[in-house]
Amino acid sequence: MGALTRTLQHAVSQDMVASNIARGIRVTGKRGEGVQKIVPPTKDDLAAVLRFAASFVPDVPRGFGEAAIAKFLKRAAESNDLALRIRFAAATGLRASEQWALRWRHIDLDTRAVLVETRVDAFGDFDTTKSEAGKRTIPLSKILNEELAARRSATKFKGADDFVFPSVEGGFTRHTMFIARRWKPLLAKAEVKDFGWHALRHFAVSTWIEAGLQPKAVQTLAGHSTYSITMNRYGHMFPSDDHAAAMDKVAAALYAD
């Protein structure tokens, strides 16, 4: 059951299925019913994480001498784009595999848009998005667009084929390494409830819904292959009329003179 649960959880993170139906289930226990509803991180928790991200410094590798430590800290400060990475994920809803595959040619700073068309796995294998729906254009807010422009001007990796969110050496970001060395330590310093990087995607979708986007628009921006995935995961977040009030509206037609 453990292997099945892990496989299904990976499928959830890649939007292959709406929920992990094996989560919390034991063979001898009573099976749960219904679809697991998404609960994104709170705005307060995210704000706390962002406060620490701006000055975050990763742990110095063991065995470094004084000169090596100074060099390491200097490079870490120069390449610290952690807050931008978080804000980008929480605003655009990109999957980690999509965000780490982004190159500057995918960002149109003039029209304020990001083209999502590629992804990268942990081994550095690049591919197109996993479905036709995954290829999409997402608009950028003015403030996020300005931050990206400033970052491109400041970084030495600014070419069209350079990664928007590179490793220190300029290569692609290895997600497992990023989580272990930067994300997990950041959450610990911020002293917030541990939530996965993928939760930032859920946060993005929740803010889209809060802003009034309709389900079909959310499906498109999230890159969900089906409408049912969007509604199974986020349907409970969309505003709806009180059920009793809805019944009164139905009855009004039935009892009209």
Disulfide bonds with the S-S distance in Angstrom:
none
